[in-house]
Amino acid sequence: MLYNAYELQRTMLNGAAAWASVGAEMLTNPAMPMGYFGFGPIMASALDVFAHATMARGKPDFDIEEIEIDGKKHSVTESIILHRPFGNLVRFDHDGLPANAPKLLIVAPMSGHFATLLRGTVTRMLQSCEVYITDWADAKIVPTASGRFDLDDYIDYLIDFLRHIGPGTHMLAVCQPSVPAFAAAAVMGKHEDPCRPATLTMMGGPIDTREAPTSVNDVAMNQPLSWFENNVIATVPLTYPGAGRRVYPGFLQLAGFMAMNLGNHMISHYGMFKHLVEGDEDGAAATKAFYDEYRSVCDLTAEFYLQTVEHVFQRHSLPKGEFVHRGEVIDLAGIRDTALLAVEGEKDDISGIGQTRAALHLAPKLPDEQKKYFLAEGVGHYGIFNGSKWRNLIAPVLEDWIRRHQKKPLKIVA
């Protein structure tokens, strides 16, 4: 009923958004004099903001067509190099990279947003690396015949992706995937897999949520697992390929994030409204671009979501040494030569300070010189992987870490 009610509301709002968009276009048409004086600009701006806030959004494209390095532009090639039902491995490359450029696997969050949320992360790292990213699928479009997808499968996907890319690959986990990426590195290290990551960077990840709990952690801890199963899990309607699959809907995740900072979101939309009234299209466009991405959401499989709540936020299975993968307890001592970099944001209200840094203390067999911690001052959760502070403050630290632990050339010069 929950999902069906949402679809009904979405259908109604889509119609209202379409009419609002038509009204805004009519009022801003040069042939309409009322758009230039009185309440015309105000009405047009209000309709435009309403249409933007309520319109339906699908999966965005990465749209990384070129990159500029030292004043020279290079065309970027995007390709799917490995297809899986619940996520593809996507590769970005350009002819400006040296023959021995590091290979970097960016693990995108499976937390309600598409991998395109990391467009800025990919673009910046393309300056020095051949970049790969996990492009997770929207669970509602994956047919039930494709089976389940849980934390075990997530870890398996990462291991398969690393093996496909090859030895010497570096891995960057942004937020939620820090836990399964850390686990995958331990599994591969224990078994001396030749494709285990050369480095693992975790940014704003909930490795141990007992450190500096945030409101997100409190919500997970204050309710039993049965509450989540009974209240936030829904069945995909018949209108989607994944009909019948049990999921945690992306629209609920978005509603939760919006509610956490409702005041800020209202101010942002009011700012967009003022920009439009004043005719500042560039200023309004920046806000629109952010919310176009932020409001594009996807569903998570119920089993993956519930296991994440249970093992990451309630039982703290990984830091306690109780995390089991395919019947085998994950031994973090298996990480012996994968250099670890933990990055946190000073103002992160989702993963508190210390939650990611905990990873450095949980790898007892890794030498101290292969561990590094970086606290980005004045940076919130989103700013860890996007924006000017990511580009100018955090990315250089990551690039230096990769260079220091580049074990061997990854391309053969002809």
Buried (B, 14 or more C-beta within 10 A) or exposed (E): EBBEEBBEEBEEBEEEBBEBBEBBBBBBEEEEEBBEEEEBBEBBBBBBBBBBBBBEEEBBEBEBEEBEEEEEEBEBEBEEEBEBEBBBBBBBBBEBBEEEBBBBBBBBBBBBBBBBBBBBBBBBBBBBBBBBBBBBBBBBBBEEEBEBBBBBBBBBBBBBBBBBBEBBBBBBBBBBBBBBBBBBBBBBBBEEBEBBBBBBBBBBBBBBBBBBBBEBBEBBEEBEBEEBBEEBBBBBBEEBBBEEBBBBBBBBBBBBBBEBEEEEBEEBBEBBBEBBBEEEEEBBEBBBEBBBBBBBBBBBBBBBBBBBBBBBBBBBBBBEEEBEBEEEEBBBBBBBBBBBBBBBBEEBEBBBBBBBBBBBEBBEEBEEEBBBEBBBEEBBBBBBBBBEBBBEBBBEBBBEBBEEBBEEEBEEEE
